[in-house]
Amino acid sequence: MYHYTECGLPNVYLKNGFTIEHIDGEDYTSIDDMNNLHVAIAQTIADSHKPLRPAEFKFLRIELNLSQKMLGHRFGVSEQTIARYEKGQSDIPRTTDAALRSLFMEKLEKTNSVSYFLDLLSDAEAQQAAQEILLEEIDNRWGIAV
């Protein structure tokens, strides 16, 4: 198992789909199909039953290829507000959380209604426990490890 920290999230582990090479006393890791790995991580975050944490919010924004300014404009807030969400200096409103998840799912062409995410978040307030994400590559596709 490999603790994948390059995505900025502290709780992502890979079961397979990576190679570690030892060269001149140093370890170098290469990841198979990095783009689809990031999509799998983002989809796991978007489908989660708990409120977005700051690093997860930032990860989804980056996967959407949106700057803080562009996302702030879409949500009707300043880029400083988005930055505060990502630094954990301000709580992420439930509606903003749901809207970001919805934007990501729309990108995947898996349209889900905002009400689905609001229901998901209301259930999640009771489930604040930390969750690790364990992913594996099967047949050249990343998914949740079983």
C-alpha positions, -999 to 999 in steps of 0.1 A, spaced: 0 0 0 13 35 -9 3 67 10 -4 91 -19 2 126 -6 10 144 -39 -27 153 -43 -26 174 -11 -50 151 7 -37 134 38 -59 103 37 -54 87 2 -38 53 -1 -32 33 -33 -34 -5 -32 -17 -9 -65 -12 10 -98 21 24 -88 58 15 -91 86 25 -67 121 25 -80 152 29 -59 178 50 -77 210 63 -61 197 56 -26 164 75 -32 129 63 -39 110 74 -70 73 66 -74 55 66 -107 17 64 -108 -2 46 -135 -28 68 -153 -25 98 -130 -54 117 -147 -79 89 -140 -65 84 -105 -74 121 -98 -108 117 -113 -114 86 -90 -102 106 -59 -125 135 -68 -155 113 -75 -149 95 -41 -148 129 -24 -180 141 -43 -198 109 -33 -188 111 3 -214 113 30 -197 140 50 -190 177 46 -161 187 25 -129 194 44 -107 224 32 -82 202 13 -111 183 -4 -127 215 -15 -94 227 -30 -89 194 -47 -123 195 -64 -118 231 -75 -84 222 -91 -99 191 -108 -126 214 -122 -97 236 -135 -111 266 -119 -92 294 -102 -103 307 -68 -114 339 -86 -135 319 -112 -151 297 -86 -158 327 -64 -175 344 -93 -197 314 -100 -207 312 -63 -211 350 -59 -183 354 -33 -148 368 -35 -117 348 -43 -105 356 -7 -136 337 6 -127 307 -15 -91 309 -2 -105 310 34 -125 279 27 -94 261 14 -73 272 43 -99 262 69 -103 298 80 -140 299 72 -166 272 74 -177 260 39 -215 266 37 -236 235 30 -249 251 -2 -214 259 -15 -203 223 -6 -233 209 -25 -228 232 -55 -191 223 -59 -200 186 -57 -227 191 -83 -203 210 -106 -179 181 -105 -205 155 -111 -218 175 -140 -183 175 -154 -184 137 -153 -218 138 -170 -233 122 -140 -260 148 -134 -273 147 -98 -297 172 -84 -285 197 -57 -312 183 -34 -295 149 -35 -263 165 -22 -282 186 4 -298 154 17 -263 137 17 -248 166 37 -276 167 63 -271 130 70 -233 136 72 -234 160 101 -237 130 124 -208 113 106 -178 135 114 -154 107 118 -123 108 96 -124 85 65 -95 71 47 -97 67 9 -82 34 -4 -81 31 -41 -69 4 -64 -64 0 -102 -83 -28 -118 -83 -33 -156 -67 1 -161 -94 19 -141 -91 34 -106 -119 27 -81 -125 22 -44 -106 -8 -31 -127 -36 -16 
